[in-house]
Amino acid sequence: MGGSSYIAVCVVALLLAVLAQSQVGMAVTCAPTQLAPCATAISSASPPSKLCCTKIKQQRPCLCKYIKNPSLRNYVTSPNAKKVARICRVPIPKC
Protein backbone atom coordinates (compact mmCIF):
# COMPACT_ATOMS: atom_id res chain seq x y z
CA MET A 1 0.00 0.00 0.00
CA GLY A 2 1.36 3.41 -0.98
CA GLY A 3 1.97 6.17 1.52
CA SER A 4 -0.98 8.29 0.41
CA SER A 5 -3.34 5.27 0.48
CA TYR A 6 -2.22 4.44 4.01
CA ILE A 7 -2.86 8.03 5.12
CA ALA A 8 -6.31 8.00 3.51
CA VAL A 9 -7.21 4.76 5.33
CA CYS A 10 -6.00 6.24 8.62
CA VAL A 11 -8.02 9.43 8.09
CA VAL A 12 -11.18 7.41 7.31
CA ALA A 13 -10.63 5.24 10.39
CA LEU A 14 -10.15 8.33 12.54
CA LEU A 15 -13.32 9.95 11.16
CA LEU A 16 -15.32 6.79 11.84
CA ALA A 17 -14.01 6.68 15.40
CA VAL A 18 -14.95 10.34 15.97
CA LEU A 19 -18.43 9.81 14.51
CA ALA A 20 -19.00 6.72 16.65
CA GLN A 21 -17.92 8.65 19.75
CA SER A 22 -20.26 11.55 18.94
CA GLN A 23 -23.20 9.11 18.62
CA VAL A 24 -22.45 7.79 22.10
CA GLY A 25 -22.26 11.35 23.44
CA MET A 26 -25.70 12.13 22.05
CA ALA A 27 -27.49 9.42 24.04
CA VAL A 28 -30.76 10.59 25.53
CA THR A 29 -31.62 10.21 29.19
CA CYS A 30 -35.25 9.20 29.35
CA ALA A 31 -36.82 11.41 31.97
CA PRO A 32 -40.52 12.22 31.64
CA THR A 33 -39.94 15.33 33.75
CA GLN A 34 -38.12 16.74 30.70
CA LEU A 35 -41.57 17.07 29.11
CA ALA A 36 -42.81 19.41 31.85
CA PRO A 37 -42.75 22.41 29.47
CA CYS A 38 -45.46 20.59 27.48
CA ALA A 39 -47.80 20.03 30.44
CA THR A 40 -49.94 23.12 29.83
CA ALA A 41 -50.29 22.40 26.12
CA ILE A 42 -51.21 18.76 26.78
CA SER A 43 -53.68 19.50 29.57
CA SER A 44 -55.42 22.55 28.10
CA ALA A 45 -55.06 22.34 24.32
CA SER A 46 -53.06 25.57 24.26
CA PRO A 47 -50.31 25.77 21.62
CA PRO A 48 -46.97 24.25 22.63
CA SER A 49 -44.07 26.55 23.39
CA LYS A 50 -40.79 26.43 21.51
CA LEU A 51 -39.22 24.89 24.64
CA CYS A 52 -41.91 22.20 24.67
CA CYS A 53 -41.15 21.29 21.05
CA THR A 54 -37.43 21.20 21.77
CA LYS A 55 -37.95 18.89 24.74
CA ILE A 56 -40.33 16.53 22.96
CA LYS A 57 -37.85 16.26 20.08
CA GLN A 58 -35.08 15.43 22.55
CA GLN A 59 -37.26 12.82 24.28
CA ARG A 60 -38.48 11.25 21.02
CA PRO A 61 -36.36 8.08 21.48
CA CYS A 62 -38.09 7.61 24.85
CA LEU A 63 -41.69 7.91 23.72
CA CYS A 64 -42.24 4.13 23.37
CA LYS A 65 -40.96 3.65 26.90
CA TYR A 66 -43.47 6.26 28.11
CA ILE A 67 -46.31 4.71 26.09
CA LYS A 68 -45.62 1.30 27.64
CA ASN A 69 -45.79 2.78 31.14
CA PRO A 70 -49.46 2.89 32.25
CA SER A 71 -48.76 5.93 34.44
CA LEU A 72 -47.34 7.93 31.52
CA ARG A 73 -49.25 6.60 28.50
CA ASN A 74 -51.93 9.32 28.45
CA TYR A 75 -49.29 12.05 28.44
CA VAL A 76 -48.14 10.72 25.05
CA THR A 77 -51.29 9.25 23.49
CA SER A 78 -54.10 11.61 24.54
CA PRO A 79 -55.67 13.72 21.78
CA ASN A 80 -54.00 16.89 23.10
CA ALA A 81 -50.61 15.14 23.38
CA LYS A 82 -50.93 13.95 19.78
CA LYS A 83 -51.83 17.50 18.71
CA VAL A 84 -48.75 18.87 20.50
CA ALA A 85 -46.57 16.23 18.85
CA ARG A 86 -48.06 17.04 15.43
CA ILE A 87 -47.48 20.79 15.87
CA CYS A 88 -43.91 20.08 17.00
CA ARG A 89 -43.45 17.70 14.05
CA VAL A 90 -42.66 14.71 16.22
CA PRO A 91 -44.42 11.53 15.09
CA ILE A 92 -45.92 9.39 17.81
CA PRO A 93 -44.31 5.96 17.37
CA LYS A 94 -46.25 2.73 16.99
CA CYS A 95 -44.81 0.63 19.80
N, C-alpha and C positions, 0 to 999 in steps of 0.2 A: 504494500500500500504506500502510495506517495505521501510526501509530507503534507501537502495541502488537503488530501483526502482524509488523512488522520486528524488534522485540525478540524475539518468539517464535521467528522463523526464526533469528536469531543465536544464541539459547540452544540450539536444537536442533543447529545446526551445531557449536557449541562442545562439546556433549555427545558428538556423533559423533566429533569429533576426539580428545577425551579417551579415549573407549572404544577407538578404533583404536590410540592410543598405548599403552594398557594391554595390548592384545593382543600388540603387538610386545614389550613388556617381559616378557611371560610365556613367551617362547620357551624351549624346552627344549634344553639341551645334551646331545646323545646321548653318554653315557659309560658303557659297561658296568660300569666300576668302581663306579658309583653303586649297583649292585645287590649289592655285597659284603655288606651286612647280610642278604641272602637266601641266601648260600652254604650255611650250615649247614642251613637248612630244605630247600633243593633237593637237597643231597647226602645227607642222612640221614633225610628224611621227618619231621623234627621240626616242630612248628608254627612258622609265621613270626612274627617279632616285629612290634611296632607300627612300628618303624623300617623294617623290610623292606617292610611294606605301604605305608608312605608313599613309599618310594623307588620301588617298582614302579609306583605310581600316577603319580609324577612322570615316570618313564621310559616310560610307556605309548605316547606318540607315536613312540618309538624302537623298539618291539618288532619291527616288520616289518624294520627295518634289521638288527636282531640275528638274526632268523630267516633272513635271506638270506645272512648271513655263516656259512660252514661251521664256523668256529672257535667261534662263539657259539650256534649253533642249538640244541644240546642243553640249554643253560642256560635256554631259553625253552620248548622243546617236549617235554622229558622228562616222564614221568608225575609226578614230584615237583614239577617246575616248574609244571606245569598245576594241580596240587593247591594249591600256594602261591598262584598267581594266583586260583584259585577262592575260596580262603579270604579273600584280600585283596579280592575282588570286582573283579578286573581281568580282563576277557575277553581271551583270546589271539586276536589278529586272524588273519583268513584273508588271507594275503598273496599 
